[in-house]
Amino acid sequence: MRMESKSNNNNKNSTSTEQTTTTTTSSSLLQQQASPKNDYEQDNIDRIHEMTEEEIEAARKEIMDSLSSDSIAMLMNRGKNKSKEEEEEENEEEGEEDLMVMKERYFADVPTEYEKLAWMDSRFDQSQQQQLLQEEEEKEKTTHKEDKMYRRIRFDFQGQPIDPKKDVPVHQGLHHHGDEPDKAGYTLAELFYLVRSQVAPQRTMVLNTLTKILRNAKHNRGIEFWDSILASFLRPDVAGALYLRSAMDDRHLIVLVSAVQAMAALVLEKGDDLDEEDTFNVESFNEYLGYVARPIVYIKKKETLGLGEKFATTVNRLQGKENKKEKEEEELEDDAHLVQRDLTKGLLRMDLLPRIRYLTSPNSELDSKSIEHLVRILIRLAKSGGADVCHSIMEHDLLDNILQWGVLKRDWPMTHQDKTDTYPSLAAIRLLTVLAQGSRRVAEEINKKATHLLQYLATPTNVACPSLQIRAYALQIETIKLLKVLVCYGLVMPTLQDLQEPMMTWLRAGLVQQQDNKNGLDDARAATTISLLEISLHAAADPHKTTPPHAVDWHQPTAFVPVILAILRTREPSMLLDTAVGYFATLASYMDRFPSVDDTTTTADIWKVIVEKLGDNGTRTAIRSHRSNSVLRYVQLLGAFASAKTFKSDAADRLASSFITTLVKQVYNNDFLGRLAMGSWAIHVKDRSSRRKLWGNDHNYDAAEIESTVASMHMGALEKQLARKMVQLCVLDRLDSKLVSTLALFYLQDADTTADDYSLLLDHNGPRLETLVYPDYQEQNQEEPPEEIDRLSSITAWVFSPIDEMYHMEKSRLARKCRDSSIDVVASTLEAAGVLLNNAVDRDMVLVSLMKLFMMTEELAGEEEREIFWDDRITSQINQWLDRVLLNKTTTTTTTTTTRTDAGSLESAWRRSSSAHIRQPFYQFYQGFVAQYASVSFGHSGFARLLAYIVIHIDSIDYKYLVWSDHSDILSTIKVNSEEIGYYGNNNQSHSNNNENIGEGETRRNTALLRAYMSALAENKVEGSLREFAMNELKEVLNKEDVSNNLKRDISDLLKNK
């Protein structure tokens, strides 16, 4: 605030003062040339004297609030500035009294005696200077890494970090009055402060800089520095998203445009910058079930759910039955924390959709490019949020706004290059496709309003001017994708049948090899068209399921059989060929209902081309063996012909050939489609012994089956039907009926408790589908183990999961529903695991499962509660499993994990195997395990054997000390020989991979633990393996240099007597 204006508002004589000032302007200018002090300074001083104390205090407060501390300090010191001559004179005078100046001026060559001078001038006190330096270094060390990123890293206007050692010229405009005005550039903290500036151009500059920082961070994902910068925007204490959302409410158009760009940079991910080239990447969309979206949704990290709870939670989310407690927690969560966990939900809570509705309204002043950014933001939100977000977008009338802006009010056809912004928006059509995927209800609205899009299909691409023909292709392909999604729900646009001629033209263009058809544009369009026709076959097979009824007749999608058959015959392996195979696989699946194809092509003609394409047992293969979809479509095609009753072929023999088996082996563990290929192949090759023989190795096939099954069970609702088929085919069919009756509840995840809506996807029952979005829910910052360990531990954990469910009896839905006793479930699980895990097993996962069963009890009829490990069946199974995992003694050539068992590996197995309805750490569980042994085991051989193995192999002081000292009384009951646990000395690797470097860690340096070993030996408390282990540990200590001589002497004396 200016002092003049403040005075004018409060001084009654302001008018006369202003006139006096005006009349004396000329003389003032002359006086300024002659006098070193300006008259306006005195004028301001006089006015301040005329102000009341309240006015002065108010003015002071306003100035203090509007300036930074550095700016205030600079202004306070301005009055002290003198002319150069005055400063030199004053410095000369001060120098005569300044001890430091006198030293430099008169005694420069004399060594400085700091200690003698320090009492006269603190600047000579070196200890104080060192203390200040140390404090600065400590401050630097204690500053959190994230806070350093936020407050220390400086950026230029291009969003690039500035090297602090680089000397940046002042004229570049990167110096300012921030916390460190001598340093160039802006920190994130300064930028978020300045984004609230009252000066519109400054807000624009700041938003543009933030936009470029975000874009650079997204472009460099995976680099630690940029990942940290990106995380800073989502930190609750920074509230970056809130600032950007607030900027979108700005009334200045120039700021608003920059705010939209900044929000787009925050929300959009790689691949969201939609252009024509991206539209042609349609291969994943045209794969089997490729129209089903599977976004990754991150949830709060909670206790890890068991497999049954994971499955039920996913189903409940997709059915809209979310846990009320979770919703209440979400409501209590503030915007900043919600943004950090889920950016989409956070922005919706901040009323982003109503603001976008206003900005995209017909009266909006925003330019077309900015509205395009808003549309892409909506696309990203719809992809991330699924049906709920799609409903919100429709409820806020954004659908109408986008249709008006991007479709209805656009010129067509595209004949003039200079009118690019007036032609249809590709982003608008993409948004319609994503919204239709998200919700059937939204798809119904789109189906009513988007008939205008069909003109893009009816107009040949060569009508557009040459520079816009690629865009014309993109509009056609995106529109075909939308039509396909609508038909998946059974929704058919009324004029779809009028497109037969254009579609025939597109398919004929696909007959030409890719190098001859405009860089694959014709292939992309033809493949998407065939995939639309394949979905139309399902709709035509039951015309009562379409809206409107009978909108698609069987002859409409089958009218294209000749041209698609020509594609199948002539094209080399490609995406287009795969879609043709998929089309005929679907057509063949309805062969018994519709035996006649058309007037010119018979089923025999189709089979003849298939045989020609496959050759003799695949000698002329048309299959891209590395792609799961390609293998799956051929398996489906052969399976459809093999299942047909009205047409005889050798399709079943071809499925049971080594060629098809080899293809399935290559893709079965790739992804969902690979697992589906294996499941389809296994269904048609019914005899399991034949499948094992074809696979080439019995144990390898067993492992492949169980691996594929477990992977499907972990993938959630989308693979629900496949997972259950695989469990029945690959797991339950291998077990005897008694085991199946006990374990089916756990392995099938209680099939009766969840609706079977997800089979509708595989059955293509569109009218009953409510969404085509099936999110994969993952915890934030979830650590992923190495692939091989993850695979084997997941399989082992799943097979042993019934034990875990029974261990958490009070909190497990499946365990509470089970009618069998804990003894029956545990005994059956151990027996089934021996059958299913006959190839490889995760040792630590087995050990943790055995530890759990030793802590389980059962109340038998007419008896008191008793531990289940006393049951003869369980005791026998325990010994068999201990022989296998500790000694590698099995009746088959099986293996266990070769990594050494330690506290970390057991902790990991505990977390991964446990339903974890509790947050109990493994050490606490281990304490209970040791206490259980002490109280109820009576030296049970299996219990003692397991405890001895763990005590010896865990290289952790706390774990060992708990047994050797705190529970030393139980040592005499652990009568386990070394041969029973595979212990042959600490460094002897000849018998067991698990003996490597036992005791090499901190345990050999801990005096208390070593004394505990000595005490146990001296009192003869230990025998067998524990005695041998303690002796070896003490012998090794004698060679250690970091052990005291007194301790070595005591150990030496003890060993002489032993």
Secondary structure, 3 states (H helix, E strand, C coil): CCHHHHHHHHCCCHHHHHHHHHHCHHHHHHHHHHCCCCHHHHHHHHHHHHCCHHHHHHHHHHHHHHCCHHHHHHHHHHCCCCCHHHHHHHHHHHHCCCHHHHHHHHCCCCCCCHHHHCCCCHHHCHHHHHHHHHHHHHHHHHCCHHHHHHHCCCECCCCCECCCCCCCCHHHCCCCCCCCCCCCCECHHHHHHHCCCCCHHHHHHHHHHHHHHHHHHHHCCCCHHHHHHHHHHHCCCCCHHHHHHHHCCCCCHHHHHHHHHHHHHHHCCCCCCCCHHHHCCCHHHHCCCCCCECCEEEECCCCCCCHHHHHHHHHHHHCCCCCHHHHHHHHHCCHHHHHHHCHHHHHHHCCHHHHHHHHCCCCCCCCHHHHHHHHHHHHHHHHHHHHHHHHHHHHCCHHHHHHHHHHHCCCCCCCCHHHHHHCCCHHHHHHHHHHHHHCHHHHHHHHHHCHHHHHHHHCCHHHCCHHHHHHHHHHHHHHHHHHHHHHHCCECCCCHHHHHHHHHHHHHHCCCCHHHCHHHHHHHHHHHHHHHHHHHHHHHHCHHHCECCCCCCCHHHHCCHHHHHHHHHHCCCCHHHHHHHHHHHHHHHCCCCCCCCCCCCCHHHHHHHHHHHHCCCCCCCCCCCCCHHHHHHHHHHHHHHHHCCCCCCCHHHHHCCHHHHHHHHHHCCCCHHHHHHHHHHHHHCCCHHHHHHHHCCHHHHHHHHHHHHHHHHHCCHHHHHHHHHHHHHHCHHHCCHHHHHHHHHHHCCCHHHCCCCCHHHHHCCHHHCCCCECCEEEECCCCCCCHHHHHHHHHHHHHCHHHHHHHCHHHCHHHHHCCCCHHHHHHHHHHHHHHHCCCEECHHHHHHHHHHHCCCEEECCCCCEEEHHHCHHHHHHHHHHHHHHHHCCCCCCCEECCCCCCHHHHHHHHHHHCCCCCCCCHHHHHHHHHHHHHHHCCCCHHHHHHHHHHHHHCCCHHHHHHHHHHCHHHHHHCCCCHHHHCCCCCCCCCCCHHHCCCCCCHHHHCHHHHHHHHHHHHCCCCCHHHHHHHHHHHHHHCCCCCCCHHHHHHHHHHHHHC
